């Protein structure tokens, strides 16, 4: 079986019946989605086509979207469950949602009040067929962390002694236990989200712009996979195997005899939090070296192992200090250390079809080759068909010229200063956003965004370009060493084309002599968009003039002559014109 499929899409046994939905929760979630959709239809579909209020609808759009995102965030915090996961998922969809919505959802944290310890003990008893006290020698009553789907407790395992007659050994572990009834909550929320997506598909601009079915499928499979702790344990073991040759990376051991789909028991590897710069300096660890090692570990995950830890927030990364002789790469001025990864519920697999393109993108960034970057987009099929390739290349050339070599702590300030210039020069591309990324790629982008914040905390002068360039050179060298057979195939293909070239040229000249050649011309994407907007503006102006003329004529006729069939006909015609205009798009 394919390991990617086994880890990311765990099999669902038919012996467990699907949980019943929580009707009250479903109605509450659906009421929010319906009210939100009604607001969008009213402002962005109906009123947007009225010439009188068109500008008002446009100028208030960003504020309304921001308010809508804030209300969703409040609902997600109140209800928890999948709504928090959905907010986090949408916060990475920069190719679908406005920046204002992304900003509101970006800080949505998966932290909720802890569940009562008796419910946690009940879940453990159900999973192992005996009381929690019989499974664990000690179990902390208060959790170390509480999230929407599960919470984590410290515990001790009682292991049989290696020598007969000796007392049992106890080891420190952490236990991740699912919340009571969480599967019912998950299926209820997914059902509501599925219904909302079906409603969104009725809106043509969204149906054309976004593959909602694919988004829903990706989100559903990712969420359900997080409920299978056996799959999470396998993810951890695969990640550990990927870094088996790197003593600087640590993954907790999984205790399979104490692990089920709802309970995950693993080695307690808690150490210094990745963002605790002061604690690192107190024990002699260089935060700058920590930032460099974590960044290199993610480059390796993305471009070599293709299996990415997609949730690197400070609670999932730790730094463990070591003795001077523990690691060969330790330096005289810094204590050796290890980076510890935990929580492997959210993993991103770089698909086979995108791995070559990802490396091309990396090489394009390292060599500042905008054409190579855009070609990688095209080969990865993330550019929409209407995208203007030349304009996108110009935008990337500008970004590379202005941002190359910028340190992470300088990036926000430079980005703000450059925003006005970029908006003025590339407003058409920024407005159109001709990209649509698969979620597995965006989970990687999200991970890099979180990682950038961590690196800034550890080392404000961290230079990602300087760290990326040697890695890109290493990748390029490997490509050259391993690509000789691909070159041979290309040489054979070129030889075949040269052999058939005289025949094809003769056919072309024959068609030209007979007058059978035809030329097909098409507008550039930017010109086509401009023409489409002009047509829409002219159409809006036309029906606006018709509506206004009929309305004014009907009112004046009624004021001067009183009610009559003519004034009534004019007013009815104005109403029909208004209805036609509002429903035209």
C-alpha positions as CSV (number, residue, x, y, z in Angstrom):
1,X,0.0,0.0,0.0
2,X,1.2,3.5,-0.7
3,X,2.5,5.0,2.6
4,X,1.2,8.5,1.8
5,X,-2.3,7.1,1.4
6,X,-2.1,5.0,4.5
7,X,-1.0,7.9,6.7
8,X,-3.1,10.7,5.3
9,X,-6.3,8.8,4.4
10,X,-6.7,6.2,7.2
11,X,-9.3,3.5,6.4
12,X,-12.6,3.9,8.1
13,X,-14.0,0.7,9.4
14,X,-17.7,0.0,8.7
15,X,-18.2,-1.6,12.1
16,X,-18.4,1.8,13.7
17,X,-21.7,3.5,12.9
18,X,-21.6,7.2,11.9
19,X,-22.5,9.4,14.9
20,X,-25.9,11.2,14.9
21,X,-25.8,15.0,14.3
22,X,-26.4,17.6,17.0
23,X,-29.4,19.3,15.5
24,X,-29.2,22.4,17.7
25,X,-25.5,22.9,16.8
26,X,-26.3,22.3,13.1
27,X,-29.0,24.9,13.1
28,X,-26.9,27.5,14.9
29,X,-24.0,27.0,12.4
30,X,-26.3,27.0,9.4
31,X,-28.0,30.2,10.6
32,X,-24.7,32.0,10.6
33,X,-23.8,30.7,7.1
34,X,-27.3,31.6,5.7
35,X,-27.2,35.2,7.2
36,X,-23.7,35.6,5.9
37,X,-24.7,34.4,2.4
38,X,-27.8,36.7,2.4
39,X,-25.6,39.7,3.2
40,X,-23.2,38.8,0.4
41,X,-26.1,38.4,-2.1
42,X,-27.7,41.6,-1.0
43,X,-24.6,43.8,-1.1
44,X,-22.3,42.1,-3.7
45,X,-24.9,40.7,-6.1
46,X,-28.0,42.9,-6.1
47,X,-27.1,46.3,-4.8
48,X,-23.7,46.2,-6.6
49,X,-25.6,46.3,-10.0
50,X,-27.5,49.5,-9.0
51,X,-25.7,52.5,-10.4
52,X,-27.0,54.7,-7.5
53,X,-25.4,52.5,-4.8
54,X,-22.7,50.8,-6.8
55,X,-19.8,52.9,-5.5
56,X,-21.1,52.7,-1.9
57,X,-21.2,48.9,-2.2
58,X,-17.7,48.7,-3.6
59,X,-16.2,51.1,-1.0
60,X,-17.8,49.3,2.0
61,X,-16.9,45.8,0.7
62,X,-13.7,45.4,2.7
63,X,-15.2,46.7,5.9
64,X,-18.2,44.3,5.5
65,X,-15.9,41.3,4.8
66,X,-13.8,42.1,7.8
67,X,-16.9,42.3,10.0
68,X,-18.1,39.0,8.6
69,X,-14.8,37.3,9.4
70,X,-14.8,38.8,12.9
71,X,-18.3,37.3,13.6
72,X,-17.2,33.9,12.3
73,X,-14.2,34.1,14.6
74,X,-16.4,34.8,17.6
75,X,-18.7,31.9,16.7
76,X,-15.7,29.6,16.3
77,X,-14.3,30.5,19.7
78,X,-17.7,29.9,21.3
79,X,-18.4,26.6,19.7
80,X,-15.0,25.2,19.0
81,X,-14.9,21.9,17.1
82,X,-14.3,22.0,13.4
83,X,-15.1,25.7,13.1
84,X,-11.7,26.6,14.6
85,X,-10.1,24.2,12.1
86,X,-12.1,25.7,9.3
87,X,-11.0,29.2,10.3
88,X,-7.3,28.1,10.3
89,X,-7.8,26.3,7.0
90,X,-9.3,29.4,5.4
91,X,-6.6,31.7,6.8
92,X,-4.1,30.1,4.4
93,X,-6.4,30.5,1.3
94,X,-4.7,33.6,0.1
95,X,-5.8,32.6,-3.4
96,X,-9.5,32.6,-2.6
97,X,-10.3,35.1,0.2
98,X,-9.6,38.9,0.6
99,X,-6.6,39.9,2.7
100,X,-8.9,41.4,5.3
101,X,-10.6,38.1,6.0
102,X,-7.1,36.4,6.2
103,X,-6.0,39.0,8.7
104,X,-9.0,38.3,11.0
105,X,-8.6,34.6,10.9
106,X,-4.8,34.3,11.0
107,X,-4.6,34.5,14.8
108,X,-7.5,32.1,15.5
109,X,-5.9,29.7,18.1
110,X,-7.1,26.2,18.7
111,X,-7.4,26.6,22.5
112,X,-10.6,25.9,24.4
113,X,-11.5,25.2,28.0
114,X,-10.4,21.9,29.3
115,X,-12.8,19.0,29.6
116,X,-13.6,17.5,32.9
117,X,-11.1,14.8,34.0
118,X,-13.9,12.2,34.6
119,X,-14.8,12.3,30.9
120,X,-11.2,11.8,30.0
121,X,-10.9,8.8,32.3
122,X,-14.2,7.4,30.8
123,X,-12.7,7.6,27.3
124,X,-9.5,5.8,28.4
125,X,-11.6,3.1,30.0
126,X,-13.7,2.6,26.9
127,X,-10.6,2.3,24.7
128,X,-8.7,-0.1,26.9
129,X,-11.5,-2.0,28.6
130,X,-10.2,-1.2,32.1
131,X,-10.1,1.9,34.3
132,X,-7.6,4.6,33.6
133,X,-5.9,3.9,37.0
134,X,-5.2,0.4,35.8
135,X,-3.7,1.6,32.5
136,X,-1.5,4.4,33.9
137,X,0.5,4.4,37.2
138,X,-0.3,8.2,37.5
139,X,-2.4,10.5,35.3
140,X,-2.3,14.3,35.7
141,X,-5.7,15.8,36.5
142,X,-5.0,19.0,34.7
143,X,-4.0,19.0,31.0
144,X,-0.9,20.5,29.6
145,X,-2.9,21.7,26.6
146,X,-6.5,21.7,25.6
147,X,-7.6,22.0,21.9
148,X,-10.9,21.7,20.1
149,X,-10.5,18.0,19.2
150,X,-8.4,16.6,22.1
151,X,-6.3,17.5,25.1
152,X,-2.9,16.4,26.4
153,X,-2.1,15.1,29.9
154,X,1.2,14.1,31.5
155,X,1.2,10.5,32.9
156,X,3.4,7.7,34.0
157,X,3.5,4.2,32.5
158,X,4.1,1.1,34.6
159,X,6.4,-1.2,32.5
160,X,7.3,-4.7,33.4
161,X,10.8,-5.0,34.8
162,X,13.5,-6.8,32.8
163,X,14.5,-8.9,35.8
164,X,12.0,-11.4,37.4
165,X,10.9,-10.4,40.9
166,X,12.0,-6.8,40.6
167,X,9.5,-3.9,40.9
168,X,8.0,-2.4,37.8
169,X,9.7,0.5,36.1
170,X,7.8,3.7,35.5
171,X,8.4,6.1,32.7
172,X,7.1,9.7,32.0
173,X,4.8,10.0,29.0
174,X,2.2,12.4,27.6
175,X,-1.2,11.1,26.6
176,X,-3.4,12.8,24.0
177,X,-7.1,12.0,24.5
178,X,-10.0,12.9,22.3
179,X,-12.9,14.9,23.7
180,X,-16.1,13.1,24.5
181,X,-18.5,13.2,21.6
182,X,-16.1,15.0,19.4
183,X,-16.9,12.8,16.4
184,X,-20.5,13.9,16.6
185,X,-19.4,17.5,16.7
186,X,-17.1,17.0,13.8
187,X,-19.7,15.3,11.6
188,X,-22.3,18.0,12.5
189,X,-20.0,20.8,11.6
190,X,-18.9,19.1,8.4
191,X,-22.6,18.6,7.4
192,X,-23.3,22.3,8.0
193,X,-20.1,23.3,6.0
194,X,-21.1,21.0,3.2
195,X,-24.6,22.6,3.0
196,X,-23.0,26.1,3.0
197,X,-20.6,25.1,0.2
198,X,-23.6,23.9,-2.0
199,X,-25.2,27.3,-1.5
200,X,-22.0,29.1,-2.5
201,X,-21.8,27.0,-5.7
202,X,-25.0,28.7,-6.9
203,X,-23.1,32.1,-7.1
204,X,-21.4,32.0,-10.6
205,X,-18.3,34.2,-9.7
206,X,-17.4,31.8,-6.9
207,X,-18.3,28.7,-9.0
208,X,-15.9,30.0,-11.8
209,X,-13.2,31.2,-9.5
210,X,-13.0,28.4,-6.8
211,X,-13.2,24.7,-7.0
212,X,-15.4,24.4,-3.9
213,X,-15.8,20.7,-4.2
214,X,-12.1,20.1,-4.1
215,X,-11.7,22.5,-1.2
216,X,-14.4,20.8,0.8
217,X,-12.9,17.3,0.0
218,X,-9.5,18.4,1.1
219,X,-10.7,20.0,4.3
220,X,-13.0,17.1,5.2
221,X,-10.2,14.5,4.7
222,X,-7.7,16.5,6.7
223,X,-10.1,17.0,9.6
224,X,-11.1,13.3,9.8
225,X,-7.5,12.3,9.6
226,X,-6.8,14.3,12.7
227,X,-9.3,12.1,14.6
228,X,-7.3,8.9,13.9
229,X,-4.5,8.8,16.5
230,X,-3.1,5.6,15.0
231,X,-2.5,7.5,11.7
232,X,-0.8,10.3,13.7
233,X,1.5,7.8,15.4
234,X,2.5,6.4,11.9
235,X,3.1,10.0,10.8
236,X,5.5,10.5,13.7
237,X,7.4,7.3,12.9
238,X,7.7,8.2,9.2
239,X,9.0,11.7,10.2
240,X,11.5,10.1,12.5
241,X,12.6,7.8,9.8
242,X,13.1,10.7,7.4
243,X,15.5,12.3,9.9
244,X,17.1,9.1,11.2
245,X,20.5,10.3,10.0
246,X,20.3,13.7,11.8
247,X,21.0,13.5,15.5
248,X,19.9,17.1,15.9
249,X,16.2,16.3,15.2
250,X,14.2,14.3,17.8
251,X,10.7,12.7,17.4
252,X,8.9,11.2,20.5
253,X,8.6,7.5,20.7
254,X,5.1,6.1,20.3
255,X,3.9,3.5,22.8
256,X,1.7,1.3,20.6
257,X,0.5,-0.9,23.4
258,X,-1.1,2.2,24.9
259,X,-2.4,3.8,21.7
260,X,-5.8,3.6,20.0
261,X,-7.6,5.7,17.5
262,X,-8.8,7.9,20.4
263,X,-5.8,7.8,22.8
264,X,-2.2,8.4,21.8
265,X,0.6,7.7,24.3
266,X,4.1,9.0,23.5
267,X,7.4,9.7,25.1
268,X,7.5,12.9,27.2
269,X,10.1,15.1,25.4
270,X,9.0,18.5,26.7
271,X,12.0,20.9,26.9
272,X,12.5,24.6,26.2
273,X,9.9,26.1,24.0
274,X,11.2,27.1,20.6
275,X,10.3,30.8,21.2
276,X,11.9,31.0,24.7
277,X,15.0,32.9,23.7
278,X,15.9,33.9,27.3
279,X,15.8,30.2,28.5
280,X,18.1,29.1,25.6
281,X,20.7,31.8,26.4
282,X,20.6,30.9,30.1
283,X,21.7,27.3,29.3
284,X,24.2,28.5,26.7
285,X,22.3,27.7,23.5
286,X,22.6,30.1,20.6
287,X,19.1,31.2,19.4
288,X,20.6,32.1,16.0
289,X,21.8,28.5,15.5
290,X,18.4,27.2,16.5
291,X,16.7,29.4,13.9
292,X,19.1,28.2,11.3
293,X,18.7,24.5,12.1
294,X,14.9,24.7,12.1
295,X,14.8,26.5,8.8
296,X,17.2,23.9,7.2
297,X,15.0,21.1,8.6
298,X,12.0,22.6,6.8
299,X,13.9,23.0,3.6
300,X,14.7,19.3,3.8
301,X,11.1,18.4,4.5
302,X,9.7,20.4,1.6
303,X,12.3,19.6,-1.1
304,X,13.8,16.2,-0.1
305,X,11.6,14.1,2.1
306,X,8.4,15.8,0.8
307,X,6.7,15.1,4.2
308,X,6.1,18.4,6.0
309,X,5.2,19.1,9.7
310,X,2.5,21.6,8.9
311,X,1.8,23.0,12.3
312,X,5.1,24.4,13.7
313,X,3.6,26.7,16.4
314,X,5.6,27.2,19.6
315,X,3.7,24.4,21.5
316,X,4.9,21.8,18.9
317,X,8.6,22.6,18.8
318,X,11.1,22.4,21.6
319,X,14.8,22.8,22.1
320,X,16.7,20.2,24.3
321,X,20.2,21.2,25.6
322,X,22.9,18.6,25.4
323,X,26.4,18.1,26.8
324,X,29.4,19.3,24.8
325,X,30.3,15.9,23.5
326,X,26.8,14.8,22.5
327,X,26.8,16.3,19.0
328,X,29.8,16.4,16.7
329,X,28.7,19.7,15.2
330,X,28.7,21.7,18.4
331,X,30.7,24.9,18.4
332,X,33.0,26.3,21.1
333,X,30.7,29.3,21.8
334,X,27.4,27.5,21.9
335,X,26.0,24.5,23.8
336,X,24.9,21.6,21.5
337,X,21.1,21.1,21.3
338,X,18.4,19.1,19.6
339,X,15.2,20.3,17.9
340,X,12.1,18.3,19.1
341,X,9.0,18.0,16.9
342,X,5.7,16.9,18.4
343,X,2.0,16.7,17.2
344,X,1.9,15.0,13.8
345,X,-1.8,15.2,13.2
346,X,-1.5,17.9,10.5
347,X,1.1,16.7,7.9
348,X,1.4,17.9,4.4
349,X,2.6,15.6,1.6
350,X,4.1,17.4,-1.3
351,X,2.4,15.5,-4.2
352,X,4.5,13.5,-6.7
353,X,3.3,15.8,-9.5
354,X,4.6,18.9,-7.8
355,X,8.0,17.8,-6.5
356,X,9.9,18.7,-9.7
357,X,8.1,22.0,-9.9
358,X,8.8,22.8,-6.2
359,X,12.5,22.3,-6.9
360,X,12.3,24.5,-10.0
361,X,10.6,27.2,-7.9
362,X,13.4,26.9,-5.3
363,X,16.1,27.2,-8.0
364,X,14.2,30.2,-9.6
365,X,14.2,32.0,-6.2
366,X,17.9,31.3,-5.6
367,X,18.9,32.5,-9.0
368,X,16.4,35.4,-9.1
369,X,14.9,34.0,-12.3
370,X,11.3,35.2,-12.6
371,X,10.7,33.4,-15.8
372,X,11.7,30.1,-14.2
373,X,9.4,30.8,-11.2
374,X,6.4,31.5,-13.3
375,X,7.1,28.4,-15.5
376,X,7.1,26.4,-12.3
377,X,3.6,27.8,-11.5
378,X,2.4,26.8,-14.9
379,X,3.8,23.3,-14.8
380,X,2.3,22.9,-11.3
381,X,-1.1,24.0,-12.7
382,X,-1.7,26.7,-10.1
383,X,-2.2,29.5,-12.6
384,X,-5.7,30.1,-13.9
385,X,-6.0,29.8,-17.7
386,X,-6.8,33.6,-17.9
387,X,-3.6,34.6,-16.2
388,X,-1.3,37.1,-18.0
389,X,2.1,35.3,-17.9
390,X,4.1,38.4,-18.9
391,X,2.5,40.6,-16.2
392,X,3.1,37.9,-13.6
393,X,6.8,37.7,-14.6
394,X,7.1,41.4,-14.4
395,X,5.6,41.3,-10.8
396,X,8.1,38.6,-9.7
397,X,11.0,40.5,-11.2
398,X,10.0,43.5,-9.2
399,X,9.6,41.5,-6.0
400,X,12.9,39.8,-6.4
401,X,14.7,43.1,-7.2
402,X,13.2,44.9,-4.2
403,X,13.1,42.1,-1.6
404,X,16.1,39.9,-2.4
405,X,18.5,39.9,0.6
406,X,16.0,41.5,3.0
407,X,16.2,40.1,6.5
408,X,13.0,38.7,8.1
409,X,12.7,41.5,10.7
410,X,12.9,44.1,7.9
411,X,10.3,42.5,5.7
412,X,7.1,43.9,7.3
413,X,8.4,47.5,7.1
414,X,9.6,47.1,3.5
415,X,6.4,45.4,2.5
416,X,4.3,48.3,3.9
417,X,6.5,50.9,2.1
418,X,6.3,48.9,-1.2
419,X,2.6,48.2,-1.0
420,X,1.5,51.5,-2.6
421,X,4.0,51.1,-5.5
422,X,3.0,47.5,-6.1
423,X,-0.7,48.4,-6.0
424,X,-0.2,51.2,-8.5
425,X,1.9,49.2,-10.9
426,X,0.3,45.7,-10.6
427,X,-3.3,46.5,-9.5
428,X,-4.8,44.2,-12.2
429,X,-2.8,41.2,-11.0
430,X,-3.4,41.9,-7.3
431,X,-7.2,42.4,-8.0
432,X,-7.5,39.3,-10.2
433,X,-5.3,36.9,-8.0
434,X,-5.0,34.4,-10.9
435,X,-3.8,31.6,-8.6
436,X,-5.5,28.6,-7.1
437,X,-3.3,26.4,-4.9
438,X,-4.1,22.9,-3.7
439,X,-4.4,22.8,0.1
440,X,-1.4,20.5,0.6
441,X,0.8,23.3,-0.9
442,X,-0.9,26.0,1.1
443,X,-0.4,24.0,4.3
444,X,3.3,24.1,3.5
445,X,3.1,27.9,2.9
446,X,1.2,28.3,6.2
447,X,4.0,26.3,7.9
448,X,6.6,28.6,6.4
449,X,4.7,31.7,7.6
450,X,4.6,30.4,11.2
451,X,8.3,29.4,10.9
452,X,9.2,33.0,9.7
453,X,7.6,34.3,12.9
454,X,9.6,31.9,15.0
455,X,12.8,32.7,13.2
456,X,12.3,36.4,13.8
457,X,11.8,35.8,17.5
458,X,15.0,33.8,17.7
459,X,17.1,35.9,15.4
460,X,15.8,39.3,14.1
461,X,18.7,39.4,11.7
462,X,17.9,36.0,10.2
463,X,18.5,36.0,6.4
464,X,16.4,33.3,4.7
465,X,18.0,34.1,1.3
466,X,21.5,33.3,2.6
467,X,20.3,30.0,4.1
468,X,18.3,29.1,1.0
469,X,21.1,29.7,-1.6
470,X,23.5,26.9,-0.4
471,X,20.6,24.5,-0.2
472,X,19.5,25.4,-3.7
473,X,23.0,24.8,-5.0
474,X,23.0,21.4,-3.3
475,X,19.7,20.6,-5.0
476,X,21.0,21.7,-8.4
477,X,24.1,19.6,-8.0
478,X,22.0,16.5,-7.2
479,X,19.8,17.2,-10.2
480,X,22.9,17.4,-12.4
481,X,24.3,14.1,-11.0
482,X,21.0,12.2,-11.2
483,X,19.6,13.6,-14.4
484,X,21.9,12.1,-17.0
485,X,19.3,9.6,-18.1
486,X,16.8,12.4,-18.5
487,X,19.3,14.3,-20.7
488,X,19.7,11.2,-22.8
489,X,16.0,11.0,-23.4
490,X,15.9,14.7,-24.4
491,X,18.8,14.2,-26.8
492,X,17.0,11.2,-28.4
493,X,13.8,13.3,-28.7
494,X,15.7,16.1,-30.4
495,X,17.3,13.7,-32.8
496,X,13.8,12.3,-33.7
497,X,12.5,15.8,-34.3
498,X,15.5,16.6,-36.5
499,X,14.9,13.5,-38.5
500,X,11.3,14.3,-39.1
501,X,11.9,18.1,-39.7
502,X,12.3,18.0,-43.5
503,X,9.0,16.1,-43.9
504,X,7.1,18.5,-41.7
505,X,8.6,21.5,-43.4
506,X,7.6,20.2,-46.8
507,X,4.0,19.8,-45.6
508,X,4.0,23.4,-44.3
509,X,5.3,24.8,-47.6
510,X,2.7,22.7,-49.5
511,X,-0.1,24.1,-47.4
512,X,1.2,27.7,-47.9
513,X,1.3,27.2,-51.7
514,X,-2.3,26.0,-51.7
515,X,-3.5,28.9,-49.5
516,X,-4.6,26.5,-46.7
517,X,-2.8,28.2,-43.9
518,X,-4.9,30.1,-41.4
519,X,-4.0,32.5,-38.6
520,X,-6.0,32.6,-35.3
521,X,-5.6,35.8,-33.2
522,X,-6.9,36.4,-29.7
523,X,-6.8,39.2,-27.3
524,X,-4.3,39.4,-24.5
525,X,-5.7,38.4,-21.1
526,X,-5.4,42.0,-19.8
527,X,-7.2,43.4,-22.9
528,X,-9.9,40.8,-22.7
529,X,-10.5,41.7,-19.0
530,X,-10.7,45.4,-19.9
531,X,-13.2,44.7,-22.7
532,X,-15.3,42.6,-20.4
533,X,-15.4,45.3,-17.8
534,X,-16.3,47.9,-20.5
535,X,-19.2,45.7,-21.6
536,X,-20.4,45.2,-18.1
537,X,-20.3,49.0,-17.4
538,X,-22.1,49.8,-20.7
539,X,-24.8,47.2,-19.9
540,X,-25.2,48.5,-16.3
541,X,-25.4,52.1,-17.7
542,X,-28.0,51.0,-20.3
543,X,-30.4,49.3,-18.0
544,X,-29.9,52.1,-15.4
545,X,-30.9,54.7,-18.0
546,X,-34.0,52.6,-19.0
547,X,-35.0,52.1,-15.4
548,X,-34.5,55.8,-14.5
549,X,-36.3,57.1,-17.6
550,X,-39.4,54.8,-17.1
551,X,-39.5,55.6,-13.4
552,X,-39.3,59.4,-13.8
553,X,-41.8,59.4,-16.8
554,X,-44.3,57.3,-14.8
555,X,-44.0,59.5,-11.7
556,X,-44.3,62.8,-13.7
557,X,-47.3,61.5,-15.6
558,X,-49.0,60.4,-12.4
559,X,-48.4,63.7,-10.7
560,X,-49.7,65.7,-13.7
561,X,-52.7,63.6,-14.8
562,X,-53.4,61.4,-11.8
563,X,-53.6,57.6,-12.0
564,X,-53.9,56.2,-15.5
565,X,-53.1,53.1,-17.4
566,X,-50.1,54.8,-19.1
567,X,-48.4,55.9,-15.8
568,X,-49.1,52.4,-14.3
569,X,-47.5,50.8,-17.4
570,X,-44.5,53.0,-17.1
571,X,-44.0,52.2,-13.4
572,X,-44.5,48.5,-14.1
573,X,-41.9,48.7,-16.9
574,X,-39.5,50.5,-14.5
575,X,-40.0,47.7,-12.0
576,X,-39.3,45.0,-14.6
577,X,-36.2,46.9,-15.8
578,X,-35.0,47.0,-12.2
579,X,-35.6,43.3,-11.7
580,X,-33.9,42.5,-15.0
581,X,-30.8,44.5,-14.0
582,X,-30.5,43.1,-10.5
583,X,-30.7,39.5,-11.7
584,X,-28.7,40.0,-14.9
585,X,-25.4,38.7,-13.4
